[in-house]
Amino acid sequence: MKKQFDTIVAQIGKIVLGKDEQIRLALTCLFAGGHLLIEDLPGIGKTTLAKVLSRCLGLNFRRIQFTSDMLPGDILGTSIFEQKTGSFVFHPGPIFTQVLLTDEINRATPKTQSALLEAMEERQVTIEGETRPLEKPFFVIATQNPLEQSGTFPLPESQLDRFLMRIQLGYPDRASERILLEQGDSTPLFEKMAPSLKTGDVLKIQQAITGVHLSEALLEYAQDLLDYTRTASQFSVGLSPRAGLALLRAARAWAYLNDRDHGLPEDLQTVMPWIVGHRLRSAENAAEFPTDTLMAMFREVPVP
């Protein structure tokens, strides 16, 4: 699987330049069955990453640009009365896709955010008493601008917890940006791109990941990490059991994508910053911790 994983990363990397680590994390998040939050500035490549990832995996893709006047029905869909038939006909919203990019999620009202996040968790939507399952796989990539505060509705911690991972893309390095400036529009490259996988392949990988073995010692280590956040005075609130499950799901995915049928402490350590970064706050000022600071703290927990 590692060879195939590397091939997909390289394929996406032809357009999303110099971001191999973020590409690997985004793929890991998808294969682990989670959802991804990208917090970064406009124009960094968030939409491009989502589109190219979808294309490489042979998945359907749709995008929503959130605004403050958007209603839940604009996302989920609505039933409209048709005079010709004399009945209500359901018109599905953009959520009925496999990869959904929700741009600037913090511009939507809490009611609309809640409708999306509920559907993300349940993998289904209920409209007018009828439950409709979402497509499989179903992967949401939500974005928000960390510097834009005017007219926004920040996601509360309980909603942030619904995202398996949060990453930042950041500016490209100088060499990658030079290539980007020279090649200009990447549309021709995108249109020539052939899918490396199909929907069925993605679902098989997701299923196989659930079978990755985690030893008793590794589970103890995961619990020790969770306990550390609950007892250390630096944190305002410790990690929830849901965060613990997210950590294990991501670690299983990372192990499988690197050709192993069992997890190692290194798998937990690799994915941990992106699993817990949006879930932990400083007890002193409620601010988030820099990644390096966070990992230095977790190194205090003995490794089996």
PyMOL commands that set and color helices and strands:
alter all, ss='L'
color gray80, all
select helices_A, chain A and resi 2-13+20-31+46-56+72-76+105-107+110-122+157-160+174-183+187-192+199-209+216-231+241-257+265-276+291-298
alter helices_A, ss='H'
color red, helices_A
select strands_A, chain A and resi 36-39+61-65+77-82+87-92+99-103+124-127+130-133+139-144+165-167
alter strands_A, ss='S'
color yellow, strands_A
deselect
rebuild
show_as cartoon
